[in-house]
Amino acid sequence: MVVDWRETNSGTDGVRTFNRGHHVLHLAWGRATRLLICPDTALLMATLDRLFATGNVEAHASPITG
């Protein structure tokens, strides 16, 4: 199953932002067994760069893995 999505929100700097992308969901016997989230990474990086420039150091933190 693939779902296209759009979102709007306010960053920690109060600026209204938006993004779009896809969720790819794998179903087995009526249960979600895998979820792949594919945002527009160019829009995401622009938001994170802007937040970092205003002092939000977590905007450039290392990815959470594991």
PQR file of N, CA, C, O and H, with PARSE charges and radii, in Angstrom:
ATOM      1  N   MET A   1       0.851  -1.160   0.000 -0.4000 1.5000
ATOM      2  CA  MET A   1       0.000   0.000   0.000 -0.0000 2.0000
ATOM      3  C   MET A   1       0.908   1.238   0.000  0.5500 1.7000
ATOM      4  O   MET A   1       1.879   1.295   0.754 -0.5500 1.4000
ATOM      5  N   VAL A   2       0.598   2.206  -0.827 -0.4000 1.5000
ATOM      6  CA  VAL A   2       1.357   3.457  -0.888 -0.0000 2.0000
ATOM      7  C   VAL A   2       0.403   4.618  -0.636  0.5500 1.7000
ATOM      8  O   VAL A   2      -0.681   4.687  -1.215 -0.5500 1.4000
ATOM      9  H   VAL A   2      -0.191   2.160  -1.439  0.4000 1.0000
ATOM     10  N   VAL A   3       0.825   5.528   0.239 -0.4000 1.5000
ATOM     11  CA  VAL A   3       0.022   6.701   0.575 -0.0000 2.0000
ATOM     12  C   VAL A   3       0.855   7.948   0.304  0.5500 1.7000
ATOM     13  O   VAL A   3       1.962   8.082   0.825 -0.5500 1.4000
ATOM     14  H   VAL A   3       1.706   5.471   0.710  0.4000 1.0000
ATOM     15  N   ASP A   4       0.332   8.856  -0.505 -0.4000 1.5000
ATOM     16  CA  ASP A   4       0.956  10.164  -0.702 -0.0000 2.0000
ATOM     17  C   ASP A   4       0.456  11.091   0.389  0.5500 1.7000
ATOM     18  O   ASP A   4      -0.719  11.041   0.752 -0.5500 1.4000
ATOM     19  H   ASP A   4      -0.567   8.748  -0.929  0.4000 1.0000
ATOM     20  N   TRP A   5       1.342  11.948   0.923 -0.4000 1.5000
ATOM     21  CA  TRP A   5       0.936  12.840   1.994 -0.0000 2.0000
ATOM     22  C   TRP A   5       1.571  14.219   1.826  0.5500 1.7000
ATOM     23  O   TRP A   5       2.583  14.397   1.149 -0.5500 1.4000
ATOM     24  H   TRP A   5       2.296  11.989   0.628  0.4000 1.0000
ATOM     25  N   ARG A   6       0.927  15.172   2.472 -0.4000 1.5000
ATOM     26  CA  ARG A   6       1.432  16.548   2.576 -0.0000 2.0000
ATOM     27  C   ARG A   6       1.253  16.977   4.020  0.5500 1.7000
ATOM     28  O   ARG A   6       0.283  16.588   4.670 -0.5500 1.4000
ATOM     29  H   ARG A   6       0.104  15.026   3.022  0.4000 1.0000
ATOM     30  N   GLU A   7       2.181  17.774   4.525 -0.4000 1.5000
ATOM     31  CA  GLU A   7       2.060  18.267   5.888 -0.0000 2.0000
ATOM     32  C   GLU A   7       2.449  19.731   5.957  0.5500 1.7000
ATOM     33  O   GLU A   7       3.236  20.214   5.142 -0.5500 1.4000
ATOM     34  H   GLU A   7       2.970  18.089   3.997  0.4000 1.0000
ATOM     35  N   THR A   8       1.905  20.419   6.911 -0.4000 1.5000
ATOM     36  CA  THR A   8       2.341  21.768   7.256 -0.0000 2.0000
ATOM     37  C   THR A   8       2.509  21.806   8.769  0.5500 1.7000
ATOM     38  O   THR A   8       1.775  21.145   9.504 -0.5500 1.4000
ATOM     39  H   THR A   8       1.266  20.027   7.573  0.4000 1.0000
ATOM     40  N   ASN A   9       3.468  22.577   9.218 -0.4000 1.5000
ATOM     41  CA  ASN A   9       3.685  22.735  10.654 -0.0000 2.0000
ATOM     42  C   ASN A   9       4.504  23.986  10.896  0.5500 1.7000
ATOM     43  O   ASN A   9       4.939  24.649   9.954 -0.5500 1.4000
ATOM     44  H   ASN A   9       4.064  23.114   8.621  0.4000 1.0000
ATOM     45  N   SER A  10       4.710  24.301  12.146 -0.4000 1.5000
ATOM     46  CA  SER A  10       5.570  25.422  12.522 -0.0000 2.0000
ATOM     47  C   SER A  10       6.820  24.855  13.173  0.5500 1.7000
ATOM     48  O   SER A  10       6.737  24.046  14.097 -0.5500 1.4000
ATOM     49  H   SER A  10       4.357  23.762  12.911  0.4000 1.0000
ATOM     50  N   GLY A  11       7.974  25.282  12.688 -0.4000 1.5000
ATOM     51  CA  GLY A  11       9.231  24.845  13.281 -0.0000 2.0000
ATOM     52  C   GLY A  11       9.441  25.508  14.633  0.5500 1.7000
ATOM     53  O   GLY A  11       8.643  26.349  15.048 -0.5500 1.4000
ATOM     54  H   GLY A  11       8.041  25.940  11.937  0.4000 1.0000
ATOM     55  N   THR A  12      10.508  25.132  15.318 -0.4000 1.5000
ATOM     56  CA  THR A  12      10.806  25.729  16.622 -0.0000 2.0000
ATOM     57  C   THR A  12      11.119  27.219  16.505  0.5500 1.7000
ATOM     58  O   THR A  12      11.136  27.930  17.510 -0.5500 1.4000
ATOM     59  H   THR A  12      11.156  24.449  14.981  0.4000 1.0000
ATOM     60  N   ASP A  13      11.367  27.692  15.289 -0.4000 1.5000
ATOM     61  CA  ASP A  13      11.608  29.119  15.067 -0.0000 2.0000
ATOM     62  C   ASP A  13      10.325  29.863  14.708  0.5500 1.7000
ATOM     63  O   ASP A  13      10.360  31.065  14.442 -0.5500 1.4000
ATOM     64  H   ASP A  13      11.353  27.115  14.472  0.4000 1.0000
ATOM     65  N   GLY A  14       9.190  29.155  14.699 -0.4000 1.5000
ATOM     66  CA  GLY A  14       7.900  29.784  14.421 -0.0000 2.0000
ATOM     67  C   GLY A  14       7.576  29.954  12.950  0.5500 1.7000
ATOM     68  O   GLY A  14       6.502  30.454  12.616 -0.5500 1.4000
ATOM     69  H   GLY A  14       9.162  28.179  14.915  0.4000 1.0000
ATOM     70  N   VAL A  15       8.475  29.550  12.057 -0.4000 1.5000
ATOM     71  CA  VAL A  15       8.249  29.685  10.619 -0.0000 2.0000
ATOM     72  C   VAL A  15       7.383  28.523  10.138  0.5500 1.7000
ATOM     73  O   VAL A  15       7.644  27.365  10.466 -0.5500 1.4000
ATOM     74  H   VAL A  15       9.348  29.144  12.328  0.4000 1.0000
ATOM     75  N   ARG A  16       6.359  28.840   9.367 -0.4000 1.5000
ATOM     76  CA  ARG A  16       5.460  27.820   8.816 -0.0000 2.0000
ATOM     77  C   ARG A  16       6.182  27.085   7.693  0.5500 1.7000
ATOM     78  O   ARG A  16       6.697  27.719   6.772 -0.5500 1.4000
ATOM     79  H   ARG A  16       6.147  29.780   9.101  0.4000 1.0000
ATOM     80  N   THR A  17       6.225  25.763   7.759 -0.4000 1.5000
ATOM     81  CA  THR A  17       6.896  24.959   6.744 -0.0000 2.0000
ATOM     82  C   THR A  17       5.944  23.907   6.206  0.5500 1.7000
ATOM     83  O   THR A  17       4.875  23.668   6.770 -0.5500 1.4000
ATOM     84  H   THR A  17       5.807  25.248   8.507  0.4000 1.0000
ATOM     85  N   PHE A  18       6.347  23.278   5.104 -0.4000 1.5000
ATOM     86  CA  PHE A  18       5.554  22.183   4.570 -0.0000 2.0000
ATOM     87  C   PHE A  18       6.488  21.143   3.965  0.5500 1.7000
ATOM     88  O   PHE A  18       7.645  21.432   3.660 -0.5500 1.4000
ATOM     89  H   PHE A  18       7.215  23.472   4.647  0.4000 1.0000
ATOM     90  N   ASN A  19       5.985  19.964   3.800 -0.4000 1.5000
ATOM     91  CA  ASN A  19       6.710  18.893   3.128 -0.0000 2.0000
ATOM     92  C   ASN A  19       5.689  17.953   2.518  0.5500 1.7000
ATOM     93  O   ASN A  19       4.490  18.044   2.780 -0.5500 1.4000
ATOM     94  H   ASN A  19       5.045  19.729   4.048  0.4000 1.0000
ATOM     95  N   ARG A  20       6.193  17.059   1.709 -0.4000 1.5000
ATOM     96  CA  ARG A  20       5.349  16.056   1.066 -0.0000 2.0000
ATOM     97  C   ARG A  20       6.178  14.792   0.895  0.5500 1.7000
ATOM     98  O   ARG A  20       7.406  14.821   0.978 -0.5500 1.4000
ATOM     99  H   ARG A  20       7.168  16.984   1.497  0.4000 1.0000
ATOM    100  N   GLY A  21       5.494  13.693   0.658 -0.4000 1.5000
ATOM    101  CA  GLY A  21       6.223  12.450   0.463 -0.0000 2.0000
ATOM    102  C   GLY A  21       5.280  11.277   0.322  0.5500 1.7000
ATOM    103  O   GLY A  21       4.107  11.429  -0.019 -0.5500 1.4000
ATOM    104  H   GLY A  21       4.497  13.670   0.591  0.4000 1.0000
ATOM    105  N   HIS A  22       5.822  10.101   0.593 -0.4000 1.5000
ATOM    106  CA  HIS A  22       5.075   8.855   0.460 -0.0000 2.0000
ATOM    107  C   HIS A  22       5.337   7.981   1.677  0.5500 1.7000
ATOM    108  O   HIS A  22       6.430   8.001   2.243 -0.5500 1.4000
ATOM    109  H   HIS A  22       6.774   9.977   0.870  0.4000 1.0000
ATOM    110  N   HIS A  23       4.353   7.232   2.066 -0.4000 1.5000
ATOM    111  CA  HIS A  23       4.512   6.143   3.019 -0.0000 2.0000
ATOM    112  C   HIS A  23       4.265   4.861   2.244  0.5500 1.7000
ATOM    113  O   HIS A  23       3.267   4.739   1.535 -0.5500 1.4000
ATOM    114  H   HIS A  23       3.465   7.215   1.607  0.4000 1.0000
ATOM    115  N   VAL A  24       5.166   3.915   2.379 -0.4000 1.5000
ATOM    116  CA  VAL A  24       4.993   2.604   1.770 -0.0000 2.0000
ATOM    117  C   VAL A  24       4.773   1.626   2.920  0.5500 1.7000
ATOM    118  O   VAL A  24       5.643   1.453   3.773 -0.5500 1.4000
ATOM    119  H   VAL A  24       5.977   4.013   2.956  0.4000 1.0000
ATOM    120  N   LEU A  25       3.626   1.002   2.935 -0.4000 1.5000
ATOM    121  CA  LEU A  25       3.222   0.138   4.038 -0.0000 2.0000
ATOM    122  C   LEU A  25       3.069  -1.288   3.538  0.5500 1.7000
ATOM    123  O   LEU A  25       2.390  -1.539   2.543 -0.5500 1.4000
ATOM    124  H   LEU A  25       2.920   1.143   2.241  0.4000 1.0000
ATOM    125  N   HIS A  26       3.703  -2.217   4.234 -0.4000 1.5000
ATOM    126  CA  HIS A  26       3.578  -3.626   3.896 -0.0000 2.0000
ATOM    127  C   HIS A  26       2.615  -4.260   4.889  0.5500 1.7000
ATOM    128  O   HIS A  26       2.809  -4.167   6.101 -0.5500 1.4000
ATOM    129  H   HIS A  26       4.254  -2.014   5.043  0.4000 1.0000
ATOM    130  N   LEU A  27       1.580  -4.904   4.369 -0.4000 1.5000
ATOM    131  CA  LEU A  27       0.584  -5.564   5.212 -0.0000 2.0000
ATOM    132  C   LEU A  27       0.703  -7.077   5.052  0.5500 1.7000
ATOM    133  O   LEU A  27       0.882  -7.589   3.947 -0.5500 1.4000
ATOM    134  H   LEU A  27       1.423  -4.980   3.385  0.4000 1.0000
ATOM    135  N   ALA A  28       0.601  -7.769   6.164 -0.4000 1.5000
ATOM    136  CA  ALA A  28       0.567  -9.231   6.149 -0.0000 2.0000
ATOM    137  C   ALA A  28      -0.484  -9.685   7.150  0.5500 1.7000
ATOM    138  O   ALA A  28      -0.383  -9.407   8.344 -0.5500 1.4000
ATOM    139  H   ALA A  28       0.456  -7.353   7.062  0.4000 1.0000
ATOM    140  N   TRP A  29      -1.488 -10.383   6.651 -0.4000 1.5000
ATOM    141  CA  TRP A  29      -2.579 -10.884   7.490 -0.0000 2.0000
ATOM    142  C   TRP A  29      -3.226  -9.753   8.295  0.5500 1.7000
ATOM    143  O   TRP A  29      -3.537  -9.916   9.475 -0.5500 1.4000
ATOM    144  H   TRP A  29      -1.570 -10.609   5.680  0.4000 1.0000
ATOM    145  N   GLY A  30      -3.421  -8.616   7.647 -0.4000 1.5000
ATOM    146  CA  GLY A  30      -4.124  -7.502   8.281 -0.0000 2.0000
ATOM    147  C   GLY A  30      -3.288  -6.692   9.254  0.5500 1.7000
ATOM    148  O   GLY A  30      -3.824  -5.836   9.957 -0.5500 1.4000
ATOM    149  H   GLY A  30      -3.168  -8.483   6.688  0.4000 1.0000
ATOM    150  N   ARG A  31      -1.991  -6.939   9.312 -0.4000 1.5000
ATOM    151  CA  ARG A  31      -1.119  -6.187  10.210 -0.0000 2.0000
ATOM    152  C   ARG A  31      -0.015  -5.485   9.420  0.5500 1.7000
ATOM    153  O   ARG A  31       0.498  -6.012   8.433 -0.5500 1.4000
ATOM    154  H   ARG A  31      -1.555  -7.635   8.741  0.4000 1.0000
ATOM    155  N   ALA A  32       0.330  -4.298   9.876 -0.4000 1.5000
ATOM    156  CA  ALA A  32       1.450  -3.586   9.266 -0.0000 2.0000
ATOM    157  C   ALA A  32       2.745  -4.240   9.738  0.5500 1.7000
ATOM    158  O   ALA A  32       3.002  -4.318  10.940 -0.5500 1.4000
ATOM    159  H   ALA A  32      -0.086  -3.870  10.678  0.4000 1.0000
ATOM    160  N   THR A  33       3.551  -4.706   8.804 -0.4000 1.5000
ATOM    161  CA  THR A  33       4.813  -5.357   9.163 -0.0000 2.0000
ATOM    162  C   THR A  33       6.032  -4.520   8.795  0.5500 1.7000
ATOM    163  O   THR A  33       7.142  -4.801   9.248 -0.5500 1.4000
ATOM    164  H   THR A  33       3.343  -4.643   7.828  0.4000 1.0000
ATOM    165  N   ARG A  34       5.830  -3.501   7.981 -0.4000 1.5000
ATOM    166  CA  ARG A  34       6.930  -2.648   7.569 -0.0000 2.0000
ATOM    167  C   ARG A  34       6.380  -1.305   7.134  0.5500 1.7000
ATOM    168  O   ARG A  34       5.336  -1.244   6.483 -0.5500 1.4000
ATOM    169  H   ARG A  34       4.929  -3.273   7.612  0.4000 1.0000
ATOM    170  N   LEU A  35       7.068  -0.224   7.485 -0.4000 1.5000
ATOM    171  CA  LEU A  35       6.679   1.115   7.064 -0.0000 2.0000
ATOM    172  C   LEU A  35       7.915   1.843   6.574  0.5500 1.7000
ATOM    173  O   LEU A  35       8.906   1.960   7.295 -0.5500 1.4000
ATOM    174  H   LEU A  35       7.915  -0.273   8.013  0.4000 1.0000
ATOM    175  N   LEU A  36       7.854   2.327   5.358 -0.4000 1.5000
ATOM    176  CA  LEU A  36       8.934   3.111   4.775 -0.0000 2.0000
ATOM    177  C   LEU A  36       8.410   4.526   4.578  0.5500 1.7000
ATOM    178  O   LEU A  36       7.407   4.734   3.894 -0.5500 1.4000
ATOM    179  H   LEU A  36       7.049   2.232   4.772  0.4000 1.0000
ATOM    180  N   ILE A  37       9.088   5.495   5.177 -0.4000 1.5000
ATOM    181  CA  ILE A  37       8.671   6.901   5.092 -0.0000 2.0000
ATOM    182  C   ILE A  37       9.640   7.617   4.156  0.5500 1.7000
ATOM    183  O   ILE A  37      10.846   7.641   4.402 -0.5500 1.4000
ATOM    184  H   ILE A  37       9.902   5.325   5.733  0.4000 1.0000
ATOM    185  N   CYS A  38       9.111   8.199   3.086 -0.4000 1.5000
ATOM    186  CA  CYS A  38       9.937   8.839   2.058 -0.0000 2.0000
ATOM    187  C   CYS A  38       9.537  10.307   1.916  0.5500 1.7000
ATOM    188  O   CYS A  38       8.708  10.631   1.065 -0.5500 1.4000
ATOM    189  H   CYS A  38       8.131   8.180   2.886  0.4000 1.0000
ATOM    190  N   PRO A  39      10.108  11.207   2.734 -0.5600 1.5000
ATOM    191  CA  PRO A  39       9.797  12.622   2.582  0.2800 2.0000
ATOM    192  C   PRO A  39      10.614  13.240   1.448  0.5500 1.7000
ATOM    193  O   PRO A  39      11.574  12.639   0.967 -0.5500 1.4000
ATOM    194  N   ASP A  40      10.233  14.419   1.035 -0.4000 1.5000
ATOM    195  CA  ASP A  40      11.033  15.187   0.079 -0.0000 2.0000
ATOM    196  C   ASP A  40      12.262  15.667   0.854  0.5500 1.7000
ATOM    197  O   ASP A  40      12.160  16.593   1.659 -0.5500 1.4000
ATOM    198  H   ASP A  40       9.452  14.907   1.426  0.4000 1.0000
ATOM    199  N   THR A  41      13.411  15.054   0.624 -0.4000 1.5000
ATOM    200  CA  THR A  41      14.591  15.351   1.441 -0.0000 2.0000
ATOM    201  C   THR A  41      15.145  16.754   1.200  0.5500 1.7000
ATOM    202  O   THR A  41      15.773  17.321   2.093 -0.5500 1.4000
ATOM    203  H   THR A  41      13.495  14.302  -0.030  0.4000 1.0000
ATOM    204  N   ALA A  42      14.929  17.324   0.017 -0.4000 1.5000
ATOM    205  CA  ALA A  42      15.392  18.695  -0.225 -0.0000 2.0000
ATOM    206  C   ALA A  42      14.627  19.677   0.671  0.5500 1.7000
ATOM    207  O   ALA A  42      15.223  20.585   1.250 -0.5500 1.4000
ATOM    208  H   ALA A  42      14.419  16.863  -0.709  0.4000 1.0000
ATOM    209  N   LEU A  43      13.312  19.491   0.781 -0.4000 1.5000
ATOM    210  CA  LEU A  43      12.522  20.359   1.662 -0.0000 2.0000
ATOM    211  C   LEU A  43      12.882  20.121   3.124  0.5500 1.7000
ATOM    212  O   LEU A  43      12.966  21.069   3.905 -0.5500 1.4000
ATOM    213  H   LEU A  43      12.828  18.753   0.310  0.4000 1.0000
ATOM    214  N   LEU A  44      13.095  18.865   3.495 -0.4000 1.5000
ATOM    215  CA  LEU A  44      13.470  18.539   4.866 -0.0000 2.0000
ATOM    216  C   LEU A  44      14.811  19.168   5.227  0.5500 1.7000
ATOM    217  O   LEU A  44      14.943  19.763   6.296 -0.5500 1.4000
ATOM    218  H   LEU A  44      13.027  18.095   2.861  0.4000 1.0000
ATOM    219  N   MET A  45      15.804  19.045   4.354 -0.4000 1.5000
ATOM    220  CA  MET A  45      17.126  19.622   4.626 -0.0000 2.0000
ATOM    221  C   MET A  45      17.069  21.146   4.721  0.5500 1.7000
ATOM    222  O   MET A  45      17.754  21.736   5.557 -0.5500 1.4000
ATOM    223  H   MET A  45      15.697  18.561   3.485  0.4000 1.0000
ATOM    224  N   ALA A  46      16.265  21.787   3.880 -0.4000 1.5000
ATOM    225  CA  ALA A  46      16.133  23.247   3.947 -0.0000 2.0000
ATOM    226  C   ALA A  46      15.574  23.666   5.304  0.5500 1.7000
ATOM    227  O   ALA A  46      16.033  24.645   5.892 -0.5500 1.4000
ATOM    228  H   ALA A  46      15.709  21.308   3.201  0.4000 1.0000
ATOM    229  N   THR A  47      14.592  22.932   5.795 -0.4000 1.5000
ATOM    230  CA  THR A  47      14.012  23.236   7.102 -0.0000 2.0000
ATOM    231  C   THR A  47      15.044  23.015   8.203  0.5500 1.7000
ATOM    232  O   THR A  47      15.201  23.860   9.086 -0.5500 1.4000
ATOM    233  H   THR A  47      14.219  22.137   5.317  0.4000 1.0000
ATOM    234  N   LEU A  48      15.748  21.886   8.157 -0.4000 1.5000
ATOM    235  CA  LEU A  48      16.745  21.597   9.189 -0.0000 2.0000
ATOM    236  C   LEU A  48      17.892  22.607   9.159  0.5500 1.7000
ATOM    237  O   LEU A  48      18.372  23.013  10.217 -0.5500 1.4000
ATOM    238  H   LEU A  48      15.620  21.200   7.441  0.4000 1.0000
ATOM    239  N   ASP A  49      18.334  23.015   7.995 -0.4000 1.5000
ATOM    240  CA  ASP A  49      19.391  24.028   7.884 -0.0000 2.0000
ATOM    241  C   ASP A  49      18.929  25.356   8.482  0.5500 1.7000
ATOM    242  O   ASP A  49      19.687  26.020   9.189 -0.5500 1.4000
ATOM    243  H   ASP A  49      17.944  22.686   7.135  0.4000 1.0000
ATOM    244  N   ARG A  50      17.678  25.744   8.197 -0.4000 1.5000
ATOM    245  CA  ARG A  50      17.146  26.995   8.736 -0.0000 2.0000
ATOM    246  C   ARG A  50      17.069  26.931  10.265  0.5500 1.7000
ATOM    247  O   ARG A  50      17.438  27.886  10.948 -0.5500 1.4000
ATOM    248  H   ARG A  50      17.062  25.205   7.623  0.4000 1.0000
ATOM    249  N   LEU A  51      16.589  25.805  10.798 -0.4000 1.5000
ATOM    250  CA  LEU A  51      16.488  25.653  12.249 -0.0000 2.0000
ATOM    251  C   LEU A  51      17.869  25.678  12.900  0.5500 1.7000
ATOM    252  O   LEU A  51      18.040  26.284  13.957 -0.5500 1.4000
ATOM    253  H   LEU A  51      16.290  25.028  10.243  0.4000 1.0000
ATOM    254  N   PHE A  52      18.853  25.029  12.283 -0.4000 1.5000
ATOM    255  CA  PHE A  52      20.207  25.035  12.812 -0.0000 2.0000
ATOM    256  C   PHE A  52      20.763  26.460  12.854  0.5500 1.7000
ATOM    257  O   PHE A  52      21.421  26.846  13.820 -0.5500 1.4000
ATOM    258  H   PHE A  52      18.714  24.537  11.424  0.4000 1.0000
ATOM    259  N   ALA A  53      20.496  27.233  11.808 -0.4000 1.5000
ATOM    260  CA  ALA A  53      20.985  28.613  11.734 -0.0000 2.0000
ATOM    261  C   ALA A  53      20.393  29.493  12.832  0.5500 1.7000
ATOM    262  O   ALA A  53      20.985  30.509  13.196 -0.5500 1.4000
ATOM    263  H   ALA A  53      19.961  26.920  11.023  0.4000 1.0000
ATOM    264  N   THR A  54      19.228  29.111  13.364 -0.4000 1.5000
ATOM    265  CA  THR A  54      18.614  29.891  14.446 -0.0000 2.0000
ATOM    266  C   THR A  54      18.989  29.365  15.825  0.5500 1.7000
ATOM    267  O   THR A  54      18.445  29.815  16.833 -0.5500 1.4000
ATOM    268  H   THR A  54      18.748  28.285  13.069  0.4000 1.0000
ATOM    269  N   GLY A  55      19.937  28.393  15.871 -0.4000 1.5000
ATOM    270  CA  GLY A  55      20.432  27.929  17.154 -0.0000 2.0000
ATOM    271  C   GLY A  55      19.949  26.565  17.600  0.5500 1.7000
ATOM    272  O   GLY A  55      20.322  26.116  18.684 -0.5500 1.4000
ATOM    273  H   GLY A  55      20.379  28.028  15.051  0.4000 1.0000
ATOM    274  N   ASN A  56      19.142  25.896  16.814 -0.4000 1.5000
ATOM    275  CA  ASN A  56      18.655  24.566  17.181 -0.0000 2.0000
ATOM    276  C   ASN A  56      19.696  23.540  16.726  0.5500 1.7000
ATOM    277  O   ASN A  56      19.651  23.071  15.589 -0.5500 1.4000
ATOM    278  H   ASN A  56      18.839  26.261  15.934  0.4000 1.0000
ATOM    279  N   VAL A  57      20.646  23.189  17.627 -0.4000 1.5000
ATOM    280  CA  VAL A  57      21.747  22.296  17.251 -0.0000 2.0000
ATOM    281  C   VAL A  57      21.258  20.881  16.935  0.5500 1.7000
ATOM    282  O   VAL A  57      21.929  20.153  16.203 -0.5500 1.4000
ATOM    283  H   VAL A  57      20.683  23.570  18.551  0.4000 1.0000
ATOM    284  N   GLU A  58      20.114  20.481  17.467 -0.4000 1.5000
ATOM    285  CA  GLU A  58      19.582  19.151  17.184 -0.0000 2.0000
ATOM    286  C   GLU A  58      19.189  18.990  15.717  0.5500 1.7000
ATOM    287  O   GLU A  58      19.071  17.864  15.233 -0.5500 1.4000
ATOM    288  H   GLU A  58      19.569  21.072  18.062  0.4000 1.0000
ATOM    289  N   ALA A  59      18.985  20.089  15.009 -0.4000 1.5000
ATOM    290  CA  ALA A  59      18.613  20.022  13.597 -0.0000 2.0000
ATOM    291  C   ALA A  59      19.717  19.399  12.754  0.5500 1.7000
ATOM    292  O   ALA A  59      19.447  18.897  11.663 -0.5500 1.4000
ATOM    293  H   ALA A  59      19.081  21.003  15.402  0.4000 1.0000
ATOM    294  N   HIS A  60      20.958  19.419  13.240 -0.4000 1.5000
ATOM    295  CA  HIS A  60      22.075  18.804  12.521 -0.0000 2.0000
ATOM    296  C   HIS A  60      22.673  17.646  13.310  0.5500 1.7000
ATOM    297  O   HIS A  60      23.830  17.287  13.094 -0.5500 1.4000
ATOM    298  H   HIS A  60      21.178  19.827  14.126  0.4000 1.0000
ATOM    299  N   ALA A  61      21.907  17.063  14.213 -0.4000 1.5000
ATOM    300  CA  ALA A  61      22.387  15.926  15.007 -0.0000 2.0000
ATOM    301  C   ALA A  61      22.556  14.692  14.129  0.5500 1.7000
ATOM    302  O   ALA A  61      21.967  14.597  13.052 -0.5500 1.4000
ATOM    303  H   ALA A  61      20.967  17.355  14.388  0.4000 1.0000
ATOM    304  N   SER A  62      23.347  13.771  14.590 -0.4000 1.5000
ATOM    305  CA  SER A  62      23.538  12.505  13.876 -0.0000 2.0000
ATOM    306  C   SER A  62      22.208  11.739  13.830  0.5500 1.7000
ATOM    307  O   SER A  62      21.392  11.860  14.743 -0.5500 1.4000
ATOM    308  H   SER A  62      23.825  13.848  15.465  0.4000 1.0000
ATOM    309  N   PRO A  63      21.993  10.961  12.782 -0.5600 1.5000
ATOM    310  CA  PRO A  63      20.757  10.186  12.689  0.2800 2.0000
ATOM    311  C   PRO A  63      20.648   9.164  13.832  0.5500 1.7000
ATOM    312  O   PRO A  63      21.654   8.664  14.335 -0.5500 1.4000
ATOM    313  N   ILE A  64      19.430   8.873  14.221 -0.4000 1.5000
ATOM    314  CA  ILE A  64      19.179   7.817  15.190 -0.0000 2.0000
ATOM    315  C   ILE A  64      19.160   6.506  14.419  0.5500 1.7000
ATOM    316  O   ILE A  64      18.397   6.361  13.463 -0.5500 1.4000
ATOM    317  H   ILE A  64      18.612   9.279  13.812  0.4000 1.0000
ATOM    318  N   THR A  65      19.973   5.569  14.813 -0.4000 1.5000
ATOM    319  CA  THR A  65      20.039   4.274  14.135 -0.0000 2.0000
ATOM    320  C   THR A  65      19.867   3.162  15.155  0.5500 1.7000
ATOM    321  O   THR A  65      19.979   3.368  16.364 -0.5500 1.4000
ATOM    322  H   THR A  65      20.593   5.687  15.589  0.4000 1.0000
ATOM    323  N   GLY A  66      19.596   1.997  14.636 -0.4000 1.5000
ATOM    324  CA  GLY A  66      19.519   0.832  15.529 -0.0000 2.0000
ATOM    325  C   GLY A  66      18.199   0.469  15.888  0.5500 1.7000
ATOM    326  O   GLY A  66      18.004  -0.492  16.632 -0.5500 1.4000
ATOM    327  H   GLY A  66      19.506   1.829  13.655  0.4000 1.0000
TER
END
